[in-house]
Amino acid sequence: MKLDDEVEVYCTDHESTASGTIVGINKDSIRVLLNGVPLWFSRTKTGVYVGNSHGMEFVIKTNI
């Protein structure tokens, strides 16, 4: 993953997907712009990125 890449973001609460754009990358986290709202996602040991906003959980799966 790199800046400006499009990623598929899955909402586990509503079981829906949306496209987001990576706007920031740190060692174990990424910042994704999702419908105009920036969200931080933390990487788990399995390579899945997890973020929370407004009481909902969002997931980004990576191909490791």
N, C-alpha and C positions, 0 to 999 in steps of 0.2 A: 504494500500500500504506500501511496505517496500523496502529496498535496494535490488537491483538485480532482482526485479520483472519485468516481461515483460508486457508492456502496448501497447495498440493499439492507434496509433497516426493518427488523421484524418487531412488532409490538405483541408481547406475549399476553397482554390483557385483552386486546381486541382481535387477536389472531389476524392481523393485517400487515401488509408490507408497504414500504414507501422508499423512494430514492433519496439519498442524502449525499452531500459533498464534503470530503475531508478538508477542513480548514486549519487543522493544527495536529502535530504529532509530537508526543513525548515518548520517553522510554517504554512505559507500560500503559499508555493511554492515548486516545485520539479524540479530537474535537470534530464533531460533524454538524454541519448546518442542515437541519431537517425542517422543511417548510418555513424557512426564515428564522428558526430558533436554534441557537447553538447549544449542543449537548456534549458533555464529556462522557466518554466510554472507557472503562477500565478493562484491561486484558486479564482473563482468567488463565489458569494453568493449562486448560484445554485449547487455548487459542481463540476463545470466543470473547468478544467485547460486550460488556454489559453496562447500560446506563439507565438512569431513572429521571423522570420528570413528571410533575403534576400527579404523583401517585401511580404512575404507570412504568412498566419495565420494558426497555428496548434492547434488542440483541443484534449484533453483527457477527456473522460467521465468517471465518477466514479459511483459506485453503493452505494449510501448513504442510 
